[in-house]
Amino acid sequence: MLFFILLAWALPTYSLTVLPLISTAISAPPDTITVVPPSRYHLKTCVVGGGHADKEGLYASGFHIGAGINDVTLEGIEVASIGFLNGTYQQFDYGTPFPWGLNMGGADNYAAWEFALVDTGFGSEGFFFNSSGLQWTETEGGFSGWLACDWWHGAPQLFWKYYFYDYPIPSSCVQVNLMPVAVWEGSEATDCMV
């Protein structure tokens, strides 16, 4: 009987405490809600705002440019890199005993967009997923999205936009989201949803 008396007393207090939290979570903007990606995935481009059909549905891949360093190009599924989130590090599985991580080119050269690289090691820290795909929280708060640009590798290349410089982008570039597409035998997602 004492249990039911305590429950009757605690339930209204609990409801008043929890319900505002639930309504806040439900009404929060979708981009602030983190999403748990599949354990292993490909990163697929989804063009933001339409146009540039040539950059829609491409997959992130490492393009070797030197010892232990790759530019990130955007190509077909047959050469797509397999990624996974290791804490807040975006890593890739290249079948080596050492890690490969997404490294965001430095925001110290006053450029409006920067290179995205895959290097040996853990790479840059601060990656997470939300409804718009892969995001990066860097200490200076400069990340404002991804760009797919025709560049110098014969395939579109991935860059990240620097928030503090809002310059017009070249006509060969378009803003994209990088969405996780689960990797398992015989599967490939066909849309741009998480």
C-alpha positions in Angstrom: 0.0 0.0 0.0 2.9 2.4 0.8 4.2 1.8 -2.7 1.0 3.1 -4.3 0.9 6.1 -2.0 4.5 7.0 -2.9 3.7 6.4 -6.6 0.7 8.7 -6.4 2.8 11.4 -4.8 5.8 11.1 -7.2 3.9 10.7 -10.5 2.7 14.3 -10.8 6.1 15.7 -9.7 7.8 13.4 -12.3 5.4 14.4 -15.1 5.9 18.1 -14.4 9.7 17.5 -14.6 9.9 15.2 -17.7 7.1 16.6 -20.0 8.8 19.9 -20.6 12.0 18.1 -21.6 10.1 15.8 -24.0 8.3 18.7 -25.6 11.6 20.6 -26.0 13.2 17.6 -27.7 10.3 17.2 -30.0 10.2 20.9 -31.0 14.0 21.3 -31.3 15.2 22.1 -34.9 16.1 18.9 -36.7 19.8 19.9 -37.3 20.4 20.0 -33.5 19.3 16.4 -33.0 22.2 14.0 -33.4 21.6 10.8 -35.3 23.4 7.5 -34.8 24.8 6.3 -38.1 25.2 2.7 -39.2 28.3 1.0 -37.8 29.9 0.9 -41.2 28.9 3.2 -44.1 29.7 5.0 -47.3 29.4 8.8 -47.3 27.0 9.7 -50.2 26.5 13.2 -51.6 23.1 14.8 -51.7 23.0 18.2 -53.5 21.6 21.0 -51.4 19.0 23.1 -53.3 19.0 21.2 -56.6 21.1 21.6 -59.7 24.4 20.0 -60.4 23.0 16.5 -61.1 26.6 15.4 -61.8 27.4 15.7 -58.1 24.4 13.9 -56.8 24.7 10.4 -55.4 28.5 10.3 -55.4 30.6 8.5 -52.7 33.6 9.8 -50.7 36.8 8.0 -51.6 40.5 8.6 -50.8 42.6 9.7 -53.8 46.3 9.0 -53.0 48.5 12.2 -53.2 51.4 11.2 -51.1 52.7 8.9 -48.3 49.8 8.4 -45.9 47.7 11.2 -47.4 44.7 11.3 -49.7 42.4 14.1 -51.0 38.7 13.2 -50.7 37.2 12.7 -54.2 33.6 11.9 -54.9 33.1 9.0 -57.2 31.1 5.8 -57.9 30.2 3.2 -55.3 32.8 0.8 -56.7 35.7 2.9 -55.2 33.8 4.2 -52.2 35.7 4.3 -48.9 34.1 2.5 -45.9 33.7 4.8 -43.0 32.8 4.5 -39.3 32.5 6.9 -36.4 35.1 6.3 -33.7 33.9 8.5 -30.9 34.0 11.9 -32.6 36.6 10.9 -35.2 35.4 10.1 -38.8 37.6 7.1 -39.7 38.0 4.9 -42.8 38.8 1.2 -43.1 41.5 0.7 -45.7 42.5 -2.7 -44.4 45.7 -1.5 -42.6 46.7 -2.1 -39.0 46.8 1.7 -38.4 43.9 4.2 -38.6 42.9 6.5 -41.3 40.9 9.7 -40.4 39.2 12.6 -42.0 41.4 15.6 -41.6 40.0 19.0 -42.2 42.5 21.3 -43.8 43.5 24.1 -41.6 41.3 27.3 -41.3 44.4 29.4 -40.9 45.0 30.5 -44.5 42.0 32.9 -44.7 40.3 30.9 -47.4 36.5 30.5 -47.9 36.8 26.8 -48.2 39.4 24.2 -47.3 40.5 20.7 -48.3 39.1 17.6 -46.8 41.8 14.9 -46.5 42.1 11.3 -45.4 45.4 10.9 -43.5 47.0 8.1 -41.5 46.1 8.7 -37.8 42.8 9.6 -36.2 42.2 12.9 -38.2 40.3 15.8 -36.9 38.1 15.5 -33.8 34.5 16.7 -33.5 32.4 14.8 -36.1 28.8 13.8 -35.6 25.7 13.1 -37.7 22.4 14.9 -37.8 19.5 15.0 -40.2 21.8 16.8 -42.7 24.4 14.1 -42.5 28.1 14.3 -41.4 28.9 17.5 -39.5 31.9 18.9 -37.8 32.2 21.0 -34.7 35.5 22.6 -34.7 36.9 24.7 -31.8 36.6 28.0 -33.7 33.1 27.3 -34.9 34.0 27.8 -38.6 32.4 24.8 -40.3 29.4 25.7 -42.4 28.9 22.7 -44.8 30.5 20.7 -47.5 31.3 21.6 -51.1 31.7 19.3 -54.1 33.9 21.0 -56.8 35.4 20.0 -60.1 39.1 20.3 -59.3 42.3 18.6 -60.3 41.8 14.8 -60.0 39.3 14.2 -62.8 36.5 13.7 -60.3 34.7 16.1 -58.0 36.6 16.8 -54.8 35.3 17.4 -51.3 35.9 20.7 -49.5 34.5 22.2 -46.3 33.1 25.8 -46.2 34.5 28.2 -43.7 31.7 30.1 -41.9 33.5 33.4 -41.5 34.1 33.9 -45.3 30.8 33.8 -47.2 32.3 34.4 -50.7 30.5 33.2 -53.9 31.5 29.7 -54.8 32.8 28.8 -58.3 30.2 27.7 -60.8 31.7 24.2 -60.8 31.0 23.8 -57.0 27.8 23.0 -55.2 26.9 22.6 -51.5 26.3 18.9 -50.6 25.3 16.9 -47.6 27.2 13.7 -46.8 24.7 11.1 -45.8 25.7 7.7 -44.3 24.7 4.7 -46.4 24.9 1.4 -44.5 27.4 -1.1 -45.8 26.3 -4.7 -45.9 26.5 -7.2 -48.6 24.2 -6.5 -51.5 22.8 -3.2 -50.2 22.9 0.3 -51.5 20.5 3.1 -50.5 19.0 5.0 -53.3 17.9 8.2 -51.6 19.4 10.9 -49.5 17.8 10.2 -46.2 19.5 9.1 -43.0 
